């Protein structure tokens, strides 16, 4: 794999390891990386030789810090509709994939990083992991289903706390909140992920797919409507002055001044 590739792919037996490879920007996901990851998930879904998929970030500093803010700071609702459809399609592909998808999280997994992990079937994190949906700090909310998925995972009260306060959540606390299934020392993350992946790869593939589908979709027929509602609320914020100020402040590394308009 060349260093210029933004998504690295490695087969280890029946397990496909996908690595988000933009470490200089905390593996922030621009449109190209979102599309590449979506394509890889779709391809793996149809590959009978792949039993399990692992998502991880390159380097030691981040799983992914989420969206590349420089790509969207000046965008309005119309541009963001097409942009966020890419994220929605990626997360839907993860959920519809008949194979288990494991998020192996080290370092920063904020914003779109937490959104990505919420769509996965298993989340195993290192002690250095930092989750969080901090979009409120730049004048917006998550717009690719995180509020809907988060509420299903942690309940309404905790979901509101996480979304409205925008705080970072360390690995051990993420387990307590059910944002992650387990937390291990950083030097054990890859081995622990491989052990889980190998165990899953030995299970009956059709039964795994059925169990996943029942949990993801069988219990909540209104899920799709919830995703569309969240997207509408998200898009309206991109017509606000506060969104522009919040993202400019983020890029300029200063505290934003929100005016409620």
N, C-alpha and C positions, 0 to 999 in steps of 0.2 A: 504494500500500500504506500502511495506517495504521500508526502506531508501536505500536499495541496488538497487532498480529498477531505470533504467536510463530513462525510459519514464513512466510517470504517466498518467492514463486515468480515467476520471470521467464523468459520464453522469449527466447532469442537465436538466431534461425534454428531449426535442428534440435536445439539444446541447451537443456535445462531446467536452470536454476540454482535450487537450493533453499538458502535461507539460514536457519540456526537463529538466531532473533532474540530472545535474552534476554541482551544484552550486559552488563547490570548485574550478572548472576550468572555471568559467563563462559560464557554460553549453556548453562548446566546444563539438562539435559533432564528436566523433570517428566513426569508421565503424559500430560498434554495434548499436549506437544510430541512425545513418542514416538509417540502415536497419530496426530497430524497428519502427521508425517514418513512413517509407515507408509502412510497413506492416499494421500499424494502419490506415493510410489514405486509403489504398486499402480495408481494412475490412469495414471501415465506408462508403465507396462509395457504397457498396453492402447492407448496413443495412438500411432498409426502415424506421426504427425508428429514425435514425439520420437525421436531417434536416440541421444542421450547424456544422462546426468544428472550434474550436478555438485552435491556437497554442500559447503557452506562455513559458517563462522560469521560473525555480524555483528560489526562493529568490528575492532579490531586486536589485542585481548588474548587471544582464544581461538577455537579451532575449536569445541570444547565440552569443558567440564570433566567431562562425564559425568553421572551420576545426581544429582538434586537431593537431597542428603543429608537436608535438613530434612523431606522428604516421607516418608522411610523409617526414620529413626533409631529410632523406637519400635516398629517393626513386628516381628512374629514370623514363623515359617516359613509359616504359612497365608496371611498377607497377602502375603508376598514371592513365593509361588508364582504368584499371579495377576499381581503387579506385573512379575515377571521374564519371564513369558510374553509380555508386551507387547514387551519388548526382543528376546526370541528371535524373535518374529514379525516384527519390523522387520528384523533382520539376515537372516532367511530370505528376506524379500521382496526385499532387496537382492541376495542371491545367486541367487534364482530369476528376477529381472528379466532379460529377454532383451537389455536394453540395457546397455552399459558404464556403470558408476557410478564417478565420480572423486571421491575425497576431496581437497579443496583445503585444506590445514592451515596455519593461522597461529596462533602463540601456543600456549596450553595445549590439549592434547589428551589429557589424562590419564584414567584409569579408563574410563568409558564412551566417552570420545572416542577412545581407542586401540581399544577394542572395535569401535566403529563403523568406523574406518578399516580394521580387519582384515577386515571383511565386504565392503569395496569392491574393485573390480577394479584400480584405479590409485590410488596415493597420491602426490601431489606436495606438498611442504611448503616453507615458508619457513625461513630461517635461525633465526627466532625460535621455531620450533615446539618444543614439549616434549611428547614422548610418555611413556607409562609406565602400568603397571598397579600402582598404589600402594594397592590395597584392603587389602593386608596391614597397612598402617599404621593402619587403622581396624578391624582385627579380623575381616576377612572376605577372601574371594577374589572374582575375577570370577565372575559366575553366568549369563552369557548366551553362553557359548561361547568366550570369549577364550582360555582355557587350551588348548582344543583347536585353535583356529585358530592361535594363537601357535606352538604346537609344530610345526604343519605348515609355518609360514613360516620359523622360525629354528632349529628343532631342539631336542632335549630339554634340553641343558645350558644354552643361552642362555635358553630358556623358563623354566626353574627359577630362573635368576639374576634375570630380570626380575620374575617373580611373587613370589619370596621376599624380595628385597631392597627392592622398591618404589621404586627410584630413578627419577629423571626422565632422559629420553634426548633430547638436542638433535638438531636436524634432520639435521646431517651424519652423526652417529653412527647415526641411524635408517636412513639409506640403507645404511650399512655392514652393519647388522643385517638388512636387507631388510624393515624395517617401512615404508619409503617407497621409491619408485622413483627420485625425484630431489629435490634440495634447491636452491632458488634464493634470491637476495636477496629480502627482503620486498617491495620495490617492483616486483618482477618476477612475483610469484606469480599475480596475476589474469591477466596476459597469457600466461604460460606455461601456465596451466590452460586458457585459451581456445584456445591453439594445439593442445594435445593433444586437447581436445574436438572441435575442428573437423576435425582429422585423422581421428579415429575416426568422426565423423559421415559422412565420405566413404567409409568402408569398406562392404562388403556386409553389410547388417543380419542376414540369416539365418546367414551364415558367422560373424559376430561372436558371435551367440547360441550357435551350436554350439560354438565354441571355448571360450566361457565355461563352458558346461555340462560339457564334457569335463574341463576343468581343475578345476572346483569339485567335481564329483561322481563322474566316471568313475574316478578313481584311488583312491578311498577309500570302499568301500561301508559301512564301519563308522562313518562320520561322525556320523550321527544318534544312534547309541548313545552316542558320546562326549559329545555335547551334553547328553543326558539325565543321564549320570553326573555331569557338572560341575554341573548344576542341583541334583541331590540333595545333593552336598557343600556347595554354597553355602547351601541352605535350612537344613541342620543348624546352620550357624554362627549363624543368626538366633534360635536357642534358647539361645545362650551369653551369659554376663555380659560376656565380652570384646567382643562385637559392640556391646552397648549402651554400654560404656565408650568404645570406640574412636570411635563416632559422636558421643557426647556431647562428647568431647574435641575432635573436629573442629569441631563447632558452637561450642564455647566457646573455640576457638583456644588450646588447651593440649596438652601432651604426654600421651598416654594411659598408664594404668597397667594392664597386662595381667596377669591372675592365672591364666590357663590353665583357666578354668572358665566 
